[in-house]
Structure formats: C-alpha cells, structure tokens
Amino acid sequence: MDLRSTIADRMTGAREELAELVAFRSVADPRQYPTEECSRAAHWVLDKFAALGFADARLEETPDGSFAVVGTRPCADPNAPTVLLYSHYDVQPPLDDSAWRTPPFELTEVAGRWFGRGSADCKGNILAQLLAIRGLDGDVPVNLKLVVEGSEEQGTGGLEAFVASNPDTFRADAILVCDTGNAAVGRPAVTASLRGMVNVVVTVEAMATELHSGMFGGAAPDALAALVAMLASLRDSQGNTTVTGLDNTQSWSGEPYSPEQFRADAAVLDGVALLGDGTVSDMIWARPAITVLGIDCASVTGSTAAITPRAAARLNLRVPPGMSPTEAHDALVEHLAAAAPWGVHVTTKTEAIGSPFQATTDGPAYGAMAAAMQEAYGTPMSLLGQGGSIPLCTVFADTYPQAEVILLGVEEPLALIHAPNESVDPSEIQALALTIALFLQRFATLRG
C-alpha cells in the first residue's frame, strides 16, 4: 500500500485519538482549570510518541512550571539529517461556553468539520505528526527529535528559556513548527514571517473611591472616561495603529490576501469597513496592530450611578518583522502615559514580550517541503505571513542558525482558532500528515 493510502486508511483511528486529546481541558491556567488536565494531556502525548519509537520520551519541566514532552527517535543511518517536530498540547480557554454550537471539549462532527477546542490549535497538528510517522511504517529515514510544550497559549516563555539553557536537546537540521496553517482548505502554504507581540495591563486611578454621579459628576475625574480617551488615541479614524514612534507604513511583498476573502474569513458584518490605509496583507502581516483584549470596570448589569475611581485594560500589540519588540513596548508605555488626561495616575504592568520572526526560505529543507506539498495537495506551495506570534521561532533561529525553521499546520481561517466554535477540516490533518511523511523522505535524500 502506498503512503497516501496508508495515511488515509488510518484517519478513522485518528479521529478517535483526537477526540481523546480534545477531551482534556488542557488550559495552562490553574485559575481556570485544574493542572491535572494539562498533566493528563502531556502523558497522553508522551505515550503515543513513545509507542512510535521515541524510547526516551519524557516530561521536562520548563522554567514557567509547565511540562514539555521531549524525545528522540534515531534512524539506522548515522549520517542522516535530524528533524525536530514541534507542537503544543495546551489550548486557549473556550471563552463563552454559550457561544459554542457544540460542547467545547467534546469532538463533534458538523458538516464534515470536527469541532472542539484545540481540534486545530494545536492538537490536530499533533495527530498529523503521529499519522506521518505511522504512515512510514517504521521506515523513517531521518533522525527525529520531538518537543510538545504545555504553555504556548499563555505566552509565559517557558520553552524559550528551556531551549536557551538546553541547546543540545533540540539541535537539528530542520525544525517543523506545526502551529500555523494554509491560506484555505487544500491550498498548501508555509508561514515565512510572524509578528512579535507585547502584552501589557494599563491601570488608571483618579479617586480613592466611587462617588455619586449626581453629587460629584461634572467636576470629579472619571477613571473609566480617562482610560477610554487613552485607548482611543491608539488608532486614527481609518483604524491605523498610531502608537507614537512606531512605523505604521510598512508593506507586504508576498502572497496577497484579497479583501473579499478576508471579509469572509473574518465574518465581517455587512457595511463594516476593514481597518487601515494599507492592503489586508500590509495590515495583518507587515504593520503593528493594537488590540484591547479586556477592560476591568463596572459591568452594565448591577452598575450604579457612581463615578469610576479606577479602571484597567489589557492590551496586545503585534510587532512586525524588522521592529524591535522592546522598543515597541517602551513606545506603547510612553504613549499611554502621554495620552492620559487630567493628571490621572497611570501604571503599566508588562505581561509578555515576544520577538517577530522572518524565515530564510532558500535552503534544502524548504525545497523538500515545496516538493512534498506539491505532491500531497496537487498544487504549489505558497509563502504566507502570520499576524500571530510564536516567539519560540526566533529562539530556535538564534540558537540554531544553521537550521531551517518551517512553519506549517492545519489551522486555516475557517478553523476559528482562539474563538468559540474552533474546528478542523479532517482533510487538512490527512494532507499535513502526508506532507510531513513525504518531506522526511525527500529531506533525507537531499541531505544524505
């Protein structure tokens, strides 16, 4: 039986396994879910890869207190190249359970797609890796290394620090970061650039306590109104991010993203404009972008006629390649302080800073991947940008400058990762598994 048929025949079992993995509520935040959920997911991953020849598969604690599944699978040829497979088993929280059309931690098929938190990001990628190795039926022609981390979604940098202090553990000729995806179902792509990110919480204080809006309103400083004014200064009337000191004019030169396709992928409502004065590709891949992730203030239900003395907002700034995330962080903090009205007190707490990433795409691993995708999908591979952040990629590139870092995965736009109703198209799992298996065969030949 050929490789394509072998992988196709194992998709039924893959669905059952993905259902098991999705059932673990592996949100790496003990304030929301028990830590045992992540532990159970980690042991599930360890057992599956150990059964495929990763005899030394083990759990390694990272500096942030989470655990990564780490292992090696040597091949018979001592001169064969080494490929590192990366993914993560932790997931985003489901957010509003009532917004889900299916139970978030129960894999459910609807109209041919498999729904469930983590079905695409990133548990579907773990299944594709397992399928790829199984499809080769033990004849893996390269040395494999494995890392499946447990805190990627929290942005705590645990694995980044672990790589830096244990460089030999993950040294490889090619690193497959399976945590992105295609432009659309059936349209193969690798991600060649990532924006970095800055997460901060800004707090505004104006008074010692709430005050009656009838007795004091008009003269008493309103902390929430001050915060709203500060947040409004972060974008102009067209929606461009306008943090003082940050260049918001860069352009994207790779694969375009049509406005019509983006509107459909993002489910933008009729009559609502897209943001910015650049192309869609410019805005999401090449320029900084600020997002208000959350606000602490009185809720509408239960609110009283009182002036807010204190308010806070959690902000996420995406930083394009070529821009220093540290400088972007400092610019954001300075901008917020300068934009604060009425002398209100402003404090800013930094949660995370991650570097952007730009891949070098002219090496033998990229050539092998292009050929593998062409064969697996029947159409040429394209190069995409990614608005999201994976700071680990920069750590890999800096630690292993000789390695080619390739980002790919099952997370196309309809997957709705990080949102309610996340799903995966099973054909993407199958095609990615075939792609990885073909890549391993071709890369062994190119580097043998």
N, C-alpha and C positions, 0 to 999 in steps of 0.2 A: 504494500500500500504506500502511495506517495505521501509526502509531508503534508500537503494541503488536505488530503482526505483523512489522514490520521488525526490532525487537529480538529477538523470538522466533526469527526465521529465522537470526539471527547467533549463536545460542547454541552451535552446533557449533564454530564458529571460536573462540568464547570459551573453550570447554573446552580446545582445543589450546593457546591462548595461556596459560591458567592453568597448564597442565602445564609449559610452558616456564619460567614465572616461579617456580613451586614448586620446580623442579629446582635453582635457585640456592640454595645453603646460606648464605643471607644473614643469618647471626647476627653482630651487630655486636660481636663479642668476639674479638680476634685470638688469645686464649689457647685458643679452641675451634675456630675455623675460619679459613682464610686470608682476608685482607682482600680478595683478588681476587673472592671470592664476592659480597660487597656491591657491589663495583665493577661486576661483570657485571650484577647486578640493576638497578643505577642506570642503566646505559647502555641496558638493555632498555626500562625505563620511559621514558627520555628519547626514544628512537627512536619509540616508539609514539605519544607525545603530539605530537612534532614532526610526524609524518605526518598529524595531525589539525588542523594549522593553528597550533600553538604554535611559530611560526617562530623565536622567540628562546629556545627551550628550552635549558637549560644546567645544568651542575652547579655548585652553590655550596658551598664548604667552610664548615662551621659550626664554632664555636669548640671543639667537642669532637673535631675531626678527622674527622668523618664528612661525607658529601656529600648534599645535598638537590637534587632535580630541581625547578627553578624555571622558570616560563614564563608568557607571556600570550598570549591569543587575542582580539584586539579584534573587535567586530562592526561592521556598517555604520552603526548609529545612534549618533551621538556622545552622545546623551542617555540611552542605555540604562544600566541599573544594572550594577554589577560584582559577580560572584560568585567567591569563592575556593574551589577544591576542594582538600581536604587528605586525605592518606592517608600510609602509610609502607610501605616495601619490606623493612625488616629484620624478622626474626622471632625468636621465642623459640627457644632450643636444643631439640632433640627430647626431652631428658631421657633416660629409659631406653629405648634402642632395642628392647630385648626386650619392652617393654610395648606396642609398636605391632603392630597386626594387619596392617599394610601398610607398605611402605618409607616412612619419613617424608618423604623428598624426591622422591617419585615419586607424582604424582597418580593415585589409584586409585579406581575407582567400586565401591562396595559398597552394595547395597540402595538405589540411587538417590542416595546421597550421594557427594561427591567428597572423598576423604581425602588428607591431606598437610599437613605443617607450613606454616602461612601460607595455607592454602586459604581460610580465613575471615579471619584476623587477620594481615595486613591486605590480602593480595594479591587476595582475592576482591572487596574494595571497589575496588581499582584497576581490575579488569576491569569492574565495574559502571559506573565513571566513563567508561571507554573506550566501552563499549556505549551509554551515554546520548548521548554526543557523536556517535557514528556513527549512532545512530538518528535524529538530527535531520538527517542527510544534508547537513551543511554549513550548515544554516539555524539557527544558534544565535543567539537574539535578545538575548543579553546579552554583556557583556564578561567573559571568563573569565580568571582567574588560577589558577595551579597551584603547589602545593608537595607533594612526596612525599619525606618525610625518611628518613634511614637509620639512626637510632639511638634511635627511640622506645622500644623494648623495654629498652634499657639504662638509661633514666632519667637520662642524663647532661646533659640540658638544653641540648644544642647548638642546636636550632632556637629554643628560647625566647630564648636570648641573641642569635641572629641576627635574630629579629623585632625585638627591642628596639633593636638598632643599625641596622636597615634598615627602618624603619616604612613607608616609601612602597612598598616592594616588594610588600607583601601587603594594602594598604589596599583595602577592599571594602565593599559594602553588606550582603552576606550571606556567611557563611562556613560551608560544609558540611564538617563534620569527620566523615569517613566512617570511623569506627573504633569503632562500637558496634553495636547491632542491635535486633531485635524481641523481644517477650516470648515469642514462639514462632513457628514457621514459619507464615507467612501472616497474622500479627497485627501490623499496622504500628504502629511506635512511634518517637518521638524521645526522646532522653535529656535530661532537663531539669536534672539535678543529678549531680555527680560528687564522690566523696570525694577529698580530697588524700591524701598519703602521706608517711611518714617511714621511711627505711631506715637502720638502724644495725647495727654489729657490736659486741657487748659481749664483752670478754675478761676472764676471771678467772684470777688467778695465786695459788697458795698455797705452792708449794715450788720449789726450784731444779731438782729432777729427780724422776723416778719413784722410788718406794720400794716395797720388797717388802710386800705387804699383810699377810703373816703376821707379819713382824718389826715393822712400824710401824703397821698398821691398828688403829684404835680411838682413837689419840691424834693421828696425823698428819692435818692438814686436807686434805680431798679437794676439789680444784677443781671436778670434774665434779658432785659432790653439791651444792656451793655454787651452781653455775650452775643446776642443776635446781630448787633451792629458790627462786632468784630468778625463774626463768621461771614457776614455779607461782603466784607472787604476782600475776601479771599477769591472772589470771582467778579468779572466785569459783566456788563449787560449781555454779552454774547455767550457767556459761560466759560470763557478762558480763565484758567487759574492764574491769579495775579498776586502771588507772593513776592513781595519786594526783593529784588536781587536775583530772582530765578528766571532764566531764559525760557520763554514760552513760545518760541518761534521755530523750533526745530522741525525738520521734515523727515518722513519715512520714505525710503527708496526701494523697499522690497515689494512683496505681494500686496496689491491693493485690497481694500475692504470696502465694497460698494455701500453707499448709504442705504439703499433699499434692502440689501441683505442684512445689514446691521440693525435696521429698524425691526425687521422680522425676528432676528436672533434675540434682540433685547426686549421684544414685546413692547415697543414704544407706542403709546396711545395715539390715536388719530389727532392731528392738529398740534401735537407737541413737537417742538423743534429739537434737533440734535445740537449739542453744545460745541462752541468754539469756532474760530475762523479758519481752521485748517481742515484737511481731509479727515475722514474717520480714522485712517491709519495713523496720521500725524497725532491725533488727539489721544489715541489709546496706546500707542507704542513708542512715540518719539518725544512726547512733551510731559511735563509734570502735571499731575492731576490731584486735586484735593477732594476728599470726601468726608462729610460729617457722619461718623459711624453711630453716634448716640449722644443724647443730651440728658443730664440729670437736672430735673426741675419738677415742679408740682405737676401731677397728671391732671388732665381735664376732669375726669371723674374724681370727685372728692375735693377739688380745689375750692379755695375760699377767697373772699375779697381782701387779699393780702398782697403786699409788695414783696417780691422775692429778694431775700438778702444775699443769697449765694446760689450760683449755677455753674455747671461744668459741662464740657463737651469732649468727646473722644474723636480725634481727627486722624485720618490716614492720608499721607502724602505719598504718591507714587513718583519715583525719581527715574528719569530715562537714562539709558547708557550715555556716558560722557559727562554726567553731572555727579558731583560728589554728594553722597547721602549725608555726610556730616555737615557740609556747607549748607545743604538744603534744610537740614534740621535747624541749624543756627538761624538761617534766614526766616524760617517759619516762626520760631520763638520770638525773634526780634520784631517781626511783622505784627504778631498778636499783641505784643506789649505796646507797640506804637499806635495800634488801631484802637486801643481801649479808651473809651470816652470817660469823662467826668472824674478822672483820677481814681477809678476803681482799682482795687488790688488784684493783680494778676499773677498766678503761679502756673508753671508748666512742668508737668512730670513726663519724662521720656519713658516710653514702654519698650520700644524696639527701633533699631536702625539696621537696614539691610542694603547691601550694595547691588547695583544693577549688573547685568551680565551681557556680554557680547561674544558670541561664539566665533571661532575660526573654522571655516567650513570647506577648506580646500584639501583636507588630508585624506588618507586612505579609508578611514572609518566612515567619513561622510560619503565617499564614493561607494563603499559597500552598502551603506544604508539606502542611498538613492536607488541602487540596483535592486535591493531587497524590496523596497516599497513599490517600485515599478512592477515587479513580478507578483507581489502579493495583491495589489489593488488593481493592476492593469492600467494604471495612469501615472504620469510622472509626479515625483515628489516636489513640493514647493517649500519655500522658506517663509516662515511667519515670524512676526513679533508677538510678544505676550505682555499684556498690561500688568499681569500679576508678578509677584516677587518670589524667587526661590534663592535667598542669599547663599545657600549651600553651594550653588553652582559657581559663584565667584571663589569660594573657599577651595573647591575642587580645582578650579583653573589656576589659582595661585599656588596651591600645594603641589599639584602635578602638572607643571607647564607643558610636559611632553604628551599628556593625554588629550584625546579629543572628547569633548563633552557634548553629548547629543541628547536633546530634549524631545520626547515623543510620548504618546499615550492615547487614551480612549476618551478624553474629555472635550469633545466637540461642543459647539454653542448650545445645542438643544439639551445637553446634559444638565444645565442649570446648577452647576456646582456652587456650593455655599448658599444656595437658596432653597426654599421649600420645593418639594417635588423633583429632587435630583433623580436622574435616571441615566442609564447607559443603553446604547444600542448594542445588542449582543454581537452583531456583525463586526463592530469595532474591536471587541475583545478577540474575536476569532482572527481578524485581519492583522491585528497587532501581534498576536502570538505567532502567526505565520511569518510576519516581517522580522521579528526578533530571531526566530529559528533560522531563516534564510540569511540574515545578517551574520549570525555566528559562523555559518558555513563559509560565507564569502570572505569575511574578515580573516578567518584562519588561512585562507588561500592567499590573500593579499599580503599578509604579514608572515606567512610560514617560511 
